[in-house]
Amino acid sequence: MKKELLKKEETEEIVCPRCEKEVIRDSVICPFCGFGILAWLEGEIDENGRSTK
């Protein structure tokens, strides 16, 4: 039970908009499809990978 609590506190997961799999929020890229999670979260790219700036 203690491991579950630590794991939940340490890792916040989001759903990748491209492949729709759960990934750790702090990931730079999605390990499943290579989508730029960090750039998307910072608003630099949209869910299709296109630049927003």
mmCIF entry with sequence, helices, sheets and N, C-alpha, C, O atoms, coordinates in Angstrom:
data_MODEL
# 
_entry.id   MODEL 
# 
_entity.id                         1 
_entity.type                       polymer 
_entity.pdbx_number_of_molecules   1 
# 
_entity_poly.entity_id                      1 
_entity_poly.type                           'polypeptide(L)' 
_entity_poly.nstd_linkage                   no 
_entity_poly.nstd_monomer                   no 
_entity_poly.pdbx_seq_one_letter_code       MKKELLKKEETEEIVCPRCEKEVIRDSVICPFCGFGILAWLEGEIDENGRSTK 
_entity_poly.pdbx_seq_one_letter_code_can   MKKELLKKEETEEIVCPRCEKEVIRDSVICPFCGFGILAWLEGEIDENGRSTK 
_entity_poly.pdbx_strand_id                 A 
# 
loop_
_entity_poly_seq.entity_id 
_entity_poly_seq.num 
_entity_poly_seq.mon_id 
_entity_poly_seq.hetero 
1 1  MET n 
1 2  LYS n 
1 3  LYS n 
1 4  GLU n 
1 5  LEU n 
1 6  LEU n 
1 7  LYS n 
1 8  LYS n 
1 9  GLU n 
1 10 GLU n 
1 11 THR n 
1 12 GLU n 
1 13 GLU n 
1 14 ILE n 
1 15 VAL n 
1 16 CYS n 
1 17 PRO n 
1 18 ARG n 
1 19 CYS n 
1 20 GLU n 
1 21 LYS n 
1 22 GLU n 
1 23 VAL n 
1 24 ILE n 
1 25 ARG n 
1 26 ASP n 
1 27 SER n 
1 28 VAL n 
1 29 ILE n 
1 30 CYS n 
1 31 PRO n 
1 32 PHE n 
1 33 CYS n 
1 34 GLY n 
1 35 PHE n 
1 36 GLY n 
1 37 ILE n 
1 38 LEU n 
1 39 ALA n 
1 40 TRP n 
1 41 LEU n 
1 42 GLU n 
1 43 GLY n 
1 44 GLU n 
1 45 ILE n 
1 46 ASP n 
1 47 GLU n 
1 48 ASN n 
1 49 GLY n 
1 50 ARG n 
1 51 SER n 
1 52 THR n 
1 53 LYS n 
# 
_struct_asym.id          A 
_struct_asym.entity_id   1 
# 
loop_
_struct_conf.conf_type_id 
_struct_conf.id 
_struct_conf.pdbx_PDB_helix_id 
_struct_conf.beg_label_comp_id 
_struct_conf.beg_label_asym_id 
_struct_conf.beg_label_seq_id 
_struct_conf.pdbx_beg_PDB_ins_code 
_struct_conf.end_label_comp_id 
_struct_conf.end_label_asym_id 
_struct_conf.end_label_seq_id 
_struct_conf.pdbx_end_PDB_ins_code 
_struct_conf.beg_auth_comp_id 
_struct_conf.beg_auth_asym_id 
_struct_conf.beg_auth_seq_id 
_struct_conf.end_auth_comp_id 
_struct_conf.end_auth_asym_id 
_struct_conf.end_auth_seq_id 
_struct_conf.pdbx_PDB_helix_class 
_struct_conf.details 
_struct_conf.pdbx_PDB_helix_length 
HELX_P HELX_P1 AA1 LYS A 2  ? GLU A 10 ? LYS A 2  GLU A 10 1 ? 9 
HELX_P HELX_P2 AA2 ILE A 37 ? LEU A 41 ? ILE A 37 LEU A 41 1 ? 5 
# 
_struct_conf_type.id          HELX_P 
_struct_conf_type.criteria    ? 
_struct_conf_type.reference   ? 
# 
_struct_sheet.id               AA1 
_struct_sheet.type             ? 
_struct_sheet.number_strands   2 
_struct_sheet.details          ? 
# 
_struct_sheet_order.sheet_id     AA1 
_struct_sheet_order.range_id_1   1 
_struct_sheet_order.range_id_2   2 
_struct_sheet_order.offset       ? 
_struct_sheet_order.sense        anti-parallel 
# 
loop_
_struct_sheet_range.sheet_id 
_struct_sheet_range.id 
_struct_sheet_range.beg_label_comp_id 
_struct_sheet_range.beg_label_asym_id 
_struct_sheet_range.beg_label_seq_id 
_struct_sheet_range.pdbx_beg_PDB_ins_code 
_struct_sheet_range.end_label_comp_id 
_struct_sheet_range.end_label_asym_id 
_struct_sheet_range.end_label_seq_id 
_struct_sheet_range.pdbx_end_PDB_ins_code 
_struct_sheet_range.beg_auth_comp_id 
_struct_sheet_range.beg_auth_asym_id 
_struct_sheet_range.beg_auth_seq_id 
_struct_sheet_range.end_auth_comp_id 
_struct_sheet_range.end_auth_asym_id 
_struct_sheet_range.end_auth_seq_id 
AA1 1 GLU A 13 ? VAL A 15 ? GLU A 13 VAL A 15 
AA1 2 GLU A 22 ? ILE A 24 ? GLU A 22 ILE A 24 
# 
loop_
_atom_site.group_PDB 
_atom_site.id 
_atom_site.type_symbol 
_atom_site.label_atom_id 
_atom_site.label_alt_id 
_atom_site.label_comp_id 
_atom_site.label_asym_id 
_atom_site.label_entity_id 
_atom_site.label_seq_id 
_atom_site.pdbx_PDB_ins_code 
_atom_site.Cartn_x 
_atom_site.Cartn_y 
_atom_site.Cartn_z 
_atom_site.occupancy 
_atom_site.B_iso_or_equiv 
_atom_site.pdbx_formal_charge 
_atom_site.auth_seq_id 
_atom_site.auth_comp_id 
_atom_site.auth_asym_id 
_atom_site.auth_atom_id 
_atom_site.pdbx_PDB_model_num 
ATOM 1   N N  . MET A 1 1  ? 0.826  -1.191 0.000   1.00 0.00 ? 1  MET A N  1 
ATOM 2   C CA . MET A 1 1  ? 0.000  0.000  0.000   1.00 0.00 ? 1  MET A CA 1 
ATOM 3   C C  . MET A 1 1  ? 0.869  1.254  0.000   1.00 0.00 ? 1  MET A C  1 
ATOM 4   O O  . MET A 1 1  ? 0.528  2.234  -0.663  1.00 0.00 ? 1  MET A O  1 
ATOM 5   N N  . LYS A 1 2  ? 1.960  1.244  0.713   1.00 0.00 ? 2  LYS A N  1 
ATOM 6   C CA . LYS A 1 2  ? 2.853  2.399  0.765   1.00 0.00 ? 2  LYS A CA 1 
ATOM 7   C C  . LYS A 1 2  ? 3.455  2.683  -0.610  1.00 0.00 ? 2  LYS A C  1 
ATOM 8   O O  . LYS A 1 2  ? 3.597  3.842  -0.999  1.00 0.00 ? 2  LYS A O  1 
ATOM 9   N N  . LYS A 1 3  ? 3.808  1.626  -1.344  1.00 0.00 ? 3  LYS A N  1 
ATOM 10  C CA . LYS A 1 3  ? 4.348  1.801  -2.694  1.00 0.00 ? 3  LYS A CA 1 
ATOM 11  C C  . LYS A 1 3  ? 3.332  2.462  -3.610  1.00 0.00 ? 3  LYS A C  1 
ATOM 12  O O  . LYS A 1 3  ? 3.684  3.312  -4.427  1.00 0.00 ? 3  LYS A O  1 
ATOM 13  N N  . GLU A 1 4  ? 2.067  2.070  -3.473  1.00 0.00 ? 4  GLU A N  1 
ATOM 14  C CA . GLU A 1 4  ? 1.016  2.653  -4.300  1.00 0.00 ? 4  GLU A CA 1 
ATOM 15  C C  . GLU A 1 4  ? 0.873  4.145  -4.036  1.00 0.00 ? 4  GLU A C  1 
ATOM 16  O O  . GLU A 1 4  ? 0.712  4.928  -4.972  1.00 0.00 ? 4  GLU A O  1 
ATOM 17  N N  . LEU A 1 5  ? 0.930  4.542  -2.776  1.00 0.00 ? 5  LEU A N  1 
ATOM 18  C CA . LEU A 1 5  ? 0.812  5.958  -2.432  1.00 0.00 ? 5  LEU A CA 1 
ATOM 19  C C  . LEU A 1 5  ? 1.997  6.754  -2.956  1.00 0.00 ? 5  LEU A C  1 
ATOM 20  O O  . LEU A 1 5  ? 1.821  7.848  -3.493  1.00 0.00 ? 5  LEU A O  1 
ATOM 21  N N  . LEU A 1 6  ? 3.201  6.219  -2.806  1.00 0.00 ? 6  LEU A N  1 
ATOM 22  C CA . LEU A 1 6  ? 4.383  6.906  -3.311  1.00 0.00 ? 6  LEU A CA 1 
ATOM 23  C C  . LEU A 1 6  ? 4.322  7.035  -4.825  1.00 0.00 ? 6  LEU A C  1 
ATOM 24  O O  . LEU A 1 6  ? 4.632  8.090  -5.377  1.00 0.00 ? 6  LEU A O  1 
ATOM 25  N N  . LYS A 1 7  ? 3.926  5.967  -5.489  1.00 0.00 ? 7  LYS A N  1 
ATOM 26  C CA . LYS A 1 7  ? 3.851  5.984  -6.944  1.00 0.00 ? 7  LYS A CA 1 
ATOM 27  C C  . LYS A 1 7  ? 2.832  7.025  -7.413  1.00 0.00 ? 7  LYS A C  1 
ATOM 28  O O  . LYS A 1 7  ? 3.087  7.751  -8.374  1.00 0.00 ? 7  LYS A O  1 
ATOM 29  N N  . LYS A 1 8  ? 1.701  7.099  -6.752  1.00 0.00 ? 8  LYS A N  1 
ATOM 30  C CA . LYS A 1 8  ? 0.659  8.036  -7.144  1.00 0.00 ? 8  LYS A CA 1 
ATOM 31  C C  . LYS A 1 8  ? 1.119  9.478  -6.940  1.00 0.00 ? 8  LYS A C  1 
ATOM 32  O O  . LYS A 1 8  ? 0.824  10.339 -7.769  1.00 0.00 ? 8  LYS A O  1 
ATOM 33  N N  . GLU A 1 9  ? 1.835  9.753  -5.853  1.00 0.00 ? 9  GLU A N  1 
ATOM 34  C CA . GLU A 1 9  ? 2.319  11.101 -5.569  1.00 0.00 ? 9  GLU A CA 1 
ATOM 35  C C  . GLU A 1 9  ? 3.422  11.513 -6.537  1.00 0.00 ? 9  GLU A C  1 
ATOM 36  O O  . GLU A 1 9  ? 3.460  12.664 -6.971  1.00 0.00 ? 9  GLU A O  1 
ATOM 37  N N  . GLU A 1 10 ? 4.310  10.603 -6.876  1.00 0.00 ? 10 GLU A N  1 
ATOM 38  C CA . GLU A 1 10 ? 5.469  10.915 -7.704  1.00 0.00 ? 10 GLU A CA 1 
ATOM 39  C C  . GLU A 1 10 ? 5.128  11.040 -9.174  1.00 0.00 ? 10 GLU A C  1 
ATOM 40  O O  . GLU A 1 10 ? 5.767  11.820 -9.881  1.00 0.00 ? 10 GLU A O  1 
ATOM 41  N N  . THR A 1 11 ? 4.158  10.310 -9.653  1.00 0.00 ? 11 THR A N  1 
ATOM 42  C CA . THR A 1 11 ? 3.868  10.295 -11.080 1.00 0.00 ? 11 THR A CA 1 
ATOM 43  C C  . THR A 1 11 ? 2.471  10.796 -11.355 1.00 0.00 ? 11 THR A C  1 
ATOM 44  O O  . THR A 1 11 ? 1.486  10.260 -10.847 1.00 0.00 ? 11 THR A O  1 
ATOM 45  N N  . GLU A 1 12 ? 2.402  11.829 -12.163 1.00 0.00 ? 12 GLU A N  1 
ATOM 46  C CA . GLU A 1 12 ? 1.110  12.316 -12.621 1.00 0.00 ? 12 GLU A CA 1 
ATOM 47  C C  . GLU A 1 12 ? 1.028  11.962 -14.093 1.00 0.00 ? 12 GLU A C  1 
ATOM 48  O O  . GLU A 1 12 ? 1.885  12.355 -14.884 1.00 0.00 ? 12 GLU A O  1 
ATOM 49  N N  . GLU A 1 13 ? 0.017  11.235 -14.452 1.00 0.00 ? 13 GLU A N  1 
ATOM 50  C CA . GLU A 1 13 ? -0.100 10.758 -15.823 1.00 0.00 ? 13 GLU A CA 1 
ATOM 51  C C  . GLU A 1 13 ? -1.132 11.548 -16.603 1.00 0.00 ? 13 GLU A C  1 
ATOM 52  O O  . GLU A 1 13 ? -2.145 11.981 -16.053 1.00 0.00 ? 13 GLU A O  1 
ATOM 53  N N  . ILE A 1 14 ? -0.867 11.733 -17.890 1.00 0.00 ? 14 ILE A N  1 
ATOM 54  C CA . ILE A 1 14 ? -1.796 12.381 -18.812 1.00 0.00 ? 14 ILE A CA 1 
ATOM 55  C C  . ILE A 1 14 ? -2.000 11.453 -19.998 1.00 0.00 ? 14 ILE A C  1 
ATOM 56  O O  . ILE A 1 14 ? -1.261 10.481 -20.155 1.00 0.00 ? 14 ILE A O  1 
ATOM 57  N N  . VAL A 1 15 ? -2.962 11.731 -20.811 1.00 0.00 ? 15 VAL A N  1 
ATOM 58  C CA . VAL A 1 15 ? -3.223 10.931 -22.008 1.00 0.00 ? 15 VAL A CA 1 
ATOM 59  C C  . VAL A 1 15 ? -2.608 11.640 -23.211 1.00 0.00 ? 15 VAL A C  1 
ATOM 60  O O  . VAL A 1 15 ? -2.891 12.812 -23.462 1.00 0.00 ? 15 VAL A O  1 
ATOM 61  N N  . CYS A 1 16 ? -1.777 10.931 -23.944 1.00 0.00 ? 16 CYS A N  1 
ATOM 62  C CA . CYS A 1 16 ? -1.156 11.473 -25.149 1.00 0.00 ? 16 CYS A CA 1 
ATOM 63  C C  . CYS A 1 16 ? -2.252 11.752 -26.171 1.00 0.00 ? 16 CYS A C  1 
ATOM 64  O O  . CYS A 1 16 ? -3.059 10.866 -26.453 1.00 0.00 ? 16 CYS A O  1 
ATOM 65  N N  . PRO A 1 17 ? -2.302 12.963 -26.733 1.00 0.00 ? 17 PRO A N  1 
ATOM 66  C CA . PRO A 1 17 ? -3.368 13.267 -27.694 1.00 0.00 ? 17 PRO A CA 1 
ATOM 67  C C  . PRO A 1 17 ? -3.239 12.523 -29.024 1.00 0.00 ? 17 PRO A C  1 
ATOM 68  O O  . PRO A 1 17 ? -4.215 12.406 -29.765 1.00 0.00 ? 17 PRO A O  1 
ATOM 69  N N  . ARG A 1 18 ? -2.062 12.030 -29.323 1.00 0.00 ? 18 ARG A N  1 
ATOM 70  C CA . ARG A 1 18 ? -1.875 11.326 -30.600 1.00 0.00 ? 18 ARG A CA 1 
ATOM 71  C C  . ARG A 1 18 ? -2.232 9.852  -30.502 1.00 0.00 ? 18 ARG A C  1 
ATOM 72  O O  . ARG A 1 18 ? -3.033 9.357  -31.296 1.00 0.00 ? 18 ARG A O  1 
ATOM 73  N N  . CYS A 1 19 ? -1.651 9.144  -29.541 1.00 0.00 ? 19 CYS A N  1 
ATOM 74  C CA . CYS A 1 19 ? -1.889 7.694  -29.454 1.00 0.00 ? 19 CYS A CA 1 
ATOM 75  C C  . CYS A 1 19 ? -2.881 7.308  -28.356 1.00 0.00 ? 19 CYS A C  1 
ATOM 76  O O  . CYS A 1 19 ? -3.276 6.147  -28.252 1.00 0.00 ? 19 CYS A O  1 
ATOM 77  N N  . GLU A 1 20 ? -3.282 8.287  -27.535 1.00 0.00 ? 20 GLU A N  1 
ATOM 78  C CA . GLU A 1 20 ? -4.276 8.094  -26.483 1.00 0.00 ? 20 GLU A CA 1 
ATOM 79  C C  . GLU A 1 20 ? -3.871 7.078  -25.422 1.00 0.00 ? 20 GLU A C  1 
ATOM 80  O O  . GLU A 1 20 ? -4.725 6.404  -24.847 1.00 0.00 ? 20 GLU A O  1 
ATOM 81  N N  . LYS A 1 21 ? -2.568 6.969  -25.163 1.00 0.00 ? 21 LYS A N  1 
ATOM 82  C CA . LYS A 1 21 ? -2.083 6.109  -24.079 1.00 0.00 ? 21 LYS A CA 1 
ATOM 83  C C  . LYS A 1 21 ? -1.618 6.993  -22.935 1.00 0.00 ? 21 LYS A C  1 
ATOM 84  O O  . LYS A 1 21 ? -1.218 8.138  -23.144 1.00 0.00 ? 21 LYS A O  1 
ATOM 85  N N  . GLU A 1 22 ? -1.673 6.447  -21.712 1.00 0.00 ? 22 GLU A N  1 
ATOM 86  C CA . GLU A 1 22 ? -1.246 7.210  -20.551 1.00 0.00 ? 22 GLU A CA 1 
ATOM 87  C C  . GLU A 1 22 ? 0.272  7.277  -20.494 1.00 0.00 ? 22 GLU A C  1 
ATOM 88  O O  . GLU A 1 22 ? 0.956  6.262  -20.626 1.00 0.00 ? 22 GLU A O  1 
ATOM 89  N N  . VAL A 1 23 ? 0.790  8.486  -20.295 1.00 0.00 ? 23 VAL A N  1 
ATOM 90  C CA . VAL A 1 23 ? 2.226  8.708  -20.160 1.00 0.00 ? 23 VAL A CA 1 
ATOM 91  C C  . VAL A 1 23 ? 2.468  9.621  -18.966 1.00 0.00 ? 23 VAL A C  1 
ATOM 92  O O  . VAL A 1 23 ? 1.576  10.357 -18.544 1.00 0.00 ? 23 VAL A O  1 
ATOM 93  N N  . ILE A 1 24 ? 3.676  9.565  -18.430 1.00 0.00 ? 24 ILE A N  1 
ATOM 94  C CA . ILE A 1 24 ? 4.041  10.421 -17.308 1.00 0.00 ? 24 ILE A CA 1 
ATOM 95  C C  . ILE A 1 24 ? 4.113  11.859 -17.788 1.00 0.00 ? 24 ILE A C  1 
ATOM 96  O O  . ILE A 1 24 ? 4.697  12.140 -18.835 1.00 0.00 ? 24 ILE A O  1 
ATOM 97  N N  . ARG A 1 25 ? 3.525  12.764 -17.033 1.00 0.00 ? 25 ARG A N  1 
ATOM 98  C CA . ARG A 1 25 ? 3.434  14.174 -17.408 1.00 0.00 ? 25 ARG A CA 1 
ATOM 99  C C  . ARG A 1 25 ? 4.796  14.809 -17.674 1.00 0.00 ? 25 ARG A C  1 
ATOM 100 O O  . ARG A 1 25 ? 4.905  15.687 -18.530 1.00 0.00 ? 25 ARG A O  1 
ATOM 101 N N  . ASP A 1 26 ? 5.827  14.388 -16.964 1.00 0.00 ? 26 ASP A N  1 
ATOM 102 C CA . ASP A 1 26 ? 7.161  14.972 -17.114 1.00 0.00 ? 26 ASP A CA 1 
ATOM 103 C C  . ASP A 1 26 ? 7.937  14.423 -18.306 1.00 0.00 ? 26 ASP A C  1 
ATOM 104 O O  . ASP A 1 26 ? 9.092  14.796 -18.511 1.00 0.00 ? 26 ASP A O  1 
ATOM 105 N N  . SER A 1 27 ? 7.327  13.549 -19.089 1.00 0.00 ? 27 SER A N  1 
ATOM 106 C CA . SER A 1 27 ? 8.004  12.997 -20.267 1.00 0.00 ? 27 SER A CA 1 
ATOM 107 C C  . SER A 1 27 ? 8.237  14.076 -21.310 1.00 0.00 ? 27 SER A C  1 
ATOM 108 O O  . SER A 1 27 ? 7.379  14.931 -21.530 1.00 0.00 ? 27 SER A O  1 
ATOM 109 N N  . VAL A 1 28 ? 9.384  14.037 -21.943 1.00 0.00 ? 28 VAL A N  1 
ATOM 110 C CA . VAL A 1 28 ? 9.669  14.977 -23.024 1.00 0.00 ? 28 VAL A CA 1 
ATOM 111 C C  . VAL A 1 28 ? 8.940  14.535 -24.281 1.00 0.00 ? 28 VAL A C  1 
ATOM 112 O O  . VAL A 1 28 ? 8.334  15.344 -24.984 1.00 0.00 ? 28 VAL A O  1 
ATOM 113 N N  . ILE A 1 29 ? 9.009  13.229 -24.556 1.00 0.00 ? 29 ILE A N  1 
ATOM 114 C CA . ILE A 1 29 ? 8.280  12.667 -25.700 1.00 0.00 ? 29 ILE A CA 1 
ATOM 115 C C  . ILE A 1 29 ? 7.504  11.439 -25.243 1.00 0.00 ? 29 ILE A C  1 
ATOM 116 O O  . ILE A 1 29 ? 7.862  10.794 -24.257 1.00 0.00 ? 29 ILE A O  1 
ATOM 117 N N  . CYS A 1 30 ? 6.446  11.129 -25.968 1.00 0.00 ? 30 CYS A N  1 
ATOM 118 C CA . CYS A 1 30 ? 5.664  9.926  -25.682 1.00 0.00 ? 30 CYS A CA 1 
ATOM 119 C C  . CYS A 1 30 ? 6.496  8.709  -26.081 1.00 0.00 ? 30 CYS A C  1 
ATOM 120 O O  . CYS A 1 30 ? 6.970  8.643  -27.215 1.00 0.00 ? 30 CYS A O  1 
ATOM 121 N N  . PRO A 1 31 ? 6.688  7.745  -25.178 1.00 0.00 ? 31 PRO A N  1 
ATOM 122 C CA . PRO A 1 31 ? 7.486  6.560  -25.511 1.00 0.00 ? 31 PRO A CA 1 
ATOM 123 C C  . PRO A 1 31 ? 6.805  5.631  -26.515 1.00 0.00 ? 31 PRO A C  1 
ATOM 124 O O  . PRO A 1 31 ? 7.457  4.754  -27.082 1.00 0.00 ? 31 PRO A O  1 
ATOM 125 N N  . PHE A 1 32 ? 5.518  5.811  -26.737 1.00 0.00 ? 32 PHE A N  1 
ATOM 126 C CA . PHE A 1 32 ? 4.778  4.941  -27.641 1.00 0.00 ? 32 PHE A CA 1 
ATOM 127 C C  . PHE A 1 32 ? 4.755  5.447  -29.077 1.00 0.00 ? 32 PHE A C  1 
ATOM 128 O O  . PHE A 1 32 ? 4.871  4.663  -30.018 1.00 0.00 ? 32 PHE A O  1 
ATOM 129 N N  . CYS A 1 33 ? 4.603  6.776  -29.245 1.00 0.00 ? 33 CYS A N  1 
ATOM 130 C CA . CYS A 1 33 ? 4.458  7.299  -30.607 1.00 0.00 ? 33 CYS A CA 1 
ATOM 131 C C  . CYS A 1 33 ? 5.451  8.408  -30.961 1.00 0.00 ? 33 CYS A C  1 
ATOM 132 O O  . CYS A 1 33 ? 5.509  8.832  -32.115 1.00 0.00 ? 33 CYS A O  1 
ATOM 133 N N  . GLY A 1 34 ? 6.234  8.884  -29.986 1.00 0.00 ? 34 GLY A N  1 
ATOM 134 C CA . GLY A 1 34 ? 7.235  9.905  -30.268 1.00 0.00 ? 34 GLY A CA 1 
ATOM 135 C C  . GLY A 1 34 ? 6.696  11.328 -30.287 1.00 0.00 ? 34 GLY A C  1 
ATOM 136 O O  . GLY A 1 34 ? 7.405  12.250 -30.690 1.00 0.00 ? 34 GLY A O  1 
ATOM 137 N N  . PHE A 1 35 ? 5.452  11.522 -29.855 1.00 0.00 ? 35 PHE A N  1 
ATOM 138 C CA . PHE A 1 35 ? 4.855  12.858 -29.827 1.00 0.00 ? 35 PHE A CA 1 
ATOM 139 C C  . PHE A 1 35 ? 5.534  13.706 -28.763 1.00 0.00 ? 35 PHE A C  1 
ATOM 140 O O  . PHE A 1 35 ? 5.873  13.196 -27.695 1.00 0.00 ? 35 PHE A O  1 
ATOM 141 N N  . GLY A 1 36 ? 5.736  14.982 -29.031 1.00 0.00 ? 36 GLY A N  1 
ATOM 142 C CA . GLY A 1 36 ? 6.400  15.899 -28.098 1.00 0.00 ? 36 GLY A CA 1 
ATOM 143 C C  . GLY A 1 36 ? 5.478  16.348 -26.979 1.00 0.00 ? 36 GLY A C  1 
ATOM 144 O O  . GLY A 1 36 ? 4.844  17.398 -27.080 1.00 0.00 ? 36 GLY A O  1 
ATOM 145 N N  . ILE A 1 37 ? 5.398  15.567 -25.920 1.00 0.00 ? 37 ILE A N  1 
ATOM 146 C CA . ILE A 1 37 ? 4.514  15.851 -24.786 1.00 0.00 ? 37 ILE A CA 1 
ATOM 147 C C  . ILE A 1 37 ? 4.867  17.190 -24.134 1.00 0.00 ? 37 ILE A C  1 
ATOM 148 O O  . ILE A 1 37 ? 3.980  18.007 -23.887 1.00 0.00 ? 37 ILE A O  1 
ATOM 149 N N  . LEU A 1 38 ? 6.132  17.418 -23.859 1.00 0.00 ? 38 LEU A N  1 
ATOM 150 C CA . LEU A 1 38 ? 6.545  18.641 -23.176 1.00 0.00 ? 38 LEU A CA 1 
ATOM 151 C C  . LEU A 1 38 ? 6.226  19.871 -24.020 1.00 0.00 ? 38 LEU A C  1 
ATOM 152 O O  . LEU A 1 38 ? 5.721  20.861 -23.491 1.00 0.00 ? 38 LEU A O  1 
ATOM 153 N N  . ALA A 1 39 ? 6.505  19.829 -25.302 1.00 0.00 ? 39 ALA A N  1 
ATOM 154 C CA . ALA A 1 39 ? 6.211  20.959 -26.190 1.00 0.00 ? 39 ALA A CA 1 
ATOM 155 C C  . ALA A 1 39 ? 4.705  21.200 -26.265 1.00 0.00 ? 39 ALA A C  1 
ATOM 156 O O  . ALA A 1 39 ? 4.268  22.349 -26.318 1.00 0.00 ? 39 ALA A O  1 
ATOM 157 N N  . TRP A 1 40 ? 3.922  20.153 -26.270 1.00 0.00 ? 40 TRP A N  1 
ATOM 158 C CA . TRP A 1 40 ? 2.461  20.277 -26.315 1.00 0.00 ? 40 TRP A CA 1 
ATOM 159 C C  . TRP A 1 40 ? 1.940  20.901 -25.028 1.00 0.00 ? 40 TRP A C  1 
ATOM 160 O O  . TRP A 1 40 ? 1.079  21.780 -25.069 1.00 0.00 ? 40 TRP A O  1 
ATOM 161 N N  . LEU A 1 41 ? 2.457  20.453 -23.880 1.00 0.00 ? 41 LEU A N  1 
ATOM 162 C CA . LEU A 1 41 ? 2.020  21.005 -22.598 1.00 0.00 ? 41 LEU A CA 1 
ATOM 163 C C  . LEU A 1 41 ? 2.398  22.480 -22.465 1.00 0.00 ? 41 LEU A C  1 
ATOM 164 O O  . LEU A 1 41 ? 1.671  23.253 -21.841 1.00 0.00 ? 41 LEU A O  1 
ATOM 165 N N  . GLU A 1 42 ? 3.518  22.868 -23.042 1.00 0.00 ? 42 GLU A N  1 
ATOM 166 C CA . GLU A 1 42 ? 3.957  24.266 -22.972 1.00 0.00 ? 42 GLU A CA 1 
ATOM 167 C C  . GLU A 1 42 ? 3.299  25.132 -24.035 1.00 0.00 ? 42 GLU A C  1 
ATOM 168 O O  . GLU A 1 42 ? 3.536  26.339 -24.081 1.00 0.00 ? 42 GLU A O  1 
ATOM 169 N N  . GLY A 1 43 ? 2.473  24.530 -24.892 1.00 0.00 ? 43 GLY A N  1 
ATOM 170 C CA . GLY A 1 43 ? 1.739  25.281 -25.890 1.00 0.00 ? 43 GLY A CA 1 
ATOM 171 C C  . GLY A 1 43 ? 2.517  25.600 -27.153 1.00 0.00 ? 43 GLY A C  1 
ATOM 172 O O  . GLY A 1 43 ? 2.079  26.423 -27.957 1.00 0.00 ? 43 GLY A O  1 
ATOM 173 N N  . GLU A 1 44 ? 3.671  24.959 -27.340 1.00 0.00 ? 44 GLU A N  1 
ATOM 174 C CA . GLU A 1 44 ? 4.485  25.208 -28.529 1.00 0.00 ? 44 GLU A CA 1 
ATOM 175 C C  . GLU A 1 44 ? 3.962  24.487 -29.764 1.00 0.00 ? 44 GLU A C  1 
ATOM 176 O O  . GLU A 1 44 ? 4.180  24.941 -30.887 1.00 0.00 ? 44 GLU A O  1 
ATOM 177 N N  . ILE A 1 45 ? 3.270  23.359 -29.561 1.00 0.00 ? 45 ILE A N  1 
ATOM 178 C CA . ILE A 1 45 ? 2.677  22.608 -30.672 1.00 0.00 ? 45 ILE A CA 1 
ATOM 179 C C  . ILE A 1 45 ? 1.245  22.216 -30.281 1.00 0.00 ? 45 ILE A C  1 
ATOM 180 O O  . ILE A 1 45 ? 0.906  22.153 -29.099 1.00 0.00 ? 45 ILE A O  1 
ATOM 181 N N  . ASP A 1 46 ? 0.419  21.957 -31.289 1.00 0.00 ? 46 ASP A N  1 
ATOM 182 C CA . ASP A 1 46 ? -0.945 21.495 -31.014 1.00 0.00 ? 46 ASP A CA 1 
ATOM 183 C C  . ASP A 1 46 ? -0.955 19.970 -30.983 1.00 0.00 ? 46 ASP A C  1 
ATOM 184 O O  . ASP A 1 46 ? 0.092  19.330 -31.087 1.00 0.00 ? 46 ASP A O  1 
ATOM 185 N N  . GLU A 1 47 ? -2.148 19.397 -30.839 1.00 0.00 ? 47 GLU A N  1 
ATOM 186 C CA . GLU A 1 47 ? -2.256 17.934 -30.735 1.00 0.00 ? 47 GLU A CA 1 
ATOM 187 C C  . GLU A 1 47 ? -1.875 17.201 -32.000 1.00 0.00 ? 47 GLU A C  1 
ATOM 188 O O  . GLU A 1 47 ? -1.711 15.981 -31.985 1.00 0.00 ? 47 GLU A O  1 
ATOM 189 N N  . ASN A 1 48 ? -1.728 17.942 -33.118 1.00 0.00 ? 48 ASN A N  1 
ATOM 190 C CA . ASN A 1 48 ? -1.287 17.336 -34.375 1.00 0.00 ? 48 ASN A CA 1 
ATOM 191 C C  . ASN A 1 48 ? 0.200  17.505 -34.615 1.00 0.00 ? 48 ASN A C  1 
ATOM 192 O O  . ASN A 1 48 ? 0.724  17.031 -35.623 1.00 0.00 ? 48 ASN A O  1 
ATOM 193 N N  . GLY A 1 49 ? 0.884  18.173 -33.703 1.00 0.00 ? 49 GLY A N  1 
ATOM 194 C CA . GLY A 1 49 ? 2.325  18.374 -33.835 1.00 0.00 ? 49 GLY A CA 1 
ATOM 195 C C  . GLY A 1 49 ? 2.703  19.624 -34.607 1.00 0.00 ? 49 GLY A C  1 
ATOM 196 O O  . GLY A 1 49 ? 3.879  19.842 -34.898 1.00 0.00 ? 49 GLY A O  1 
ATOM 197 N N  . ARG A 1 50 ? 1.728  20.441 -34.940 1.00 0.00 ? 50 ARG A N  1 
ATOM 198 C CA . ARG A 1 50 ? 1.990  21.676 -35.696 1.00 0.00 ? 50 ARG A CA 1 
ATOM 199 C C  . ARG A 1 50 ? 2.325  22.814 -34.739 1.00 0.00 ? 50 ARG A C  1 
ATOM 200 O O  . ARG A 1 50 ? 1.758  22.901 -33.650 1.00 0.00 ? 50 ARG A O  1 
ATOM 201 N N  . SER A 1 51 ? 3.239  23.680 -35.140 1.00 0.00 ? 51 SER A N  1 
ATOM 202 C CA . SER A 1 51 ? 3.643  24.821 -34.334 1.00 0.00 ? 51 SER A CA 1 
ATOM 203 C C  . SER A 1 51 ? 2.464  25.771 -34.116 1.00 0.00 ? 51 SER A C  1 
ATOM 204 O O  . SER A 1 51 ? 1.696  26.046 -35.037 1.00 0.00 ? 51 SER A O  1 
ATOM 205 N N  . THR A 1 52 ? 2.337  26.257 -32.906 1.00 0.00 ? 52 THR A N  1 
ATOM 206 C CA . THR A 1 52 ? 1.278  27.210 -32.594 1.00 0.00 ? 52 THR A CA 1 
ATOM 207 C C  . THR A 1 52 ? 1.791  28.636 -32.581 1.00 0.00 ? 52 THR A C  1 
ATOM 208 O O  . THR A 1 52 ? 1.021  29.575 -32.376 1.00 0.00 ? 52 THR A O  1 
ATOM 209 N N  . LYS A 1 53 ? 3.070  28.803 -32.797 1.00 0.00 ? 53 LYS A N  1 
ATOM 210 C CA . LYS A 1 53 ? 3.651  30.156 -32.743 1.00 0.00 ? 53 LYS A CA 1 
ATOM 211 C C  . LYS A 1 53 ? 4.065  30.628 -34.119 1.00 0.00 ? 53 LYS A C  1 
ATOM 212 O O  . LYS A 1 53 ? 4.571  31.741 -34.263 1.00 0.00 ? 53 LYS A O  1 
# 
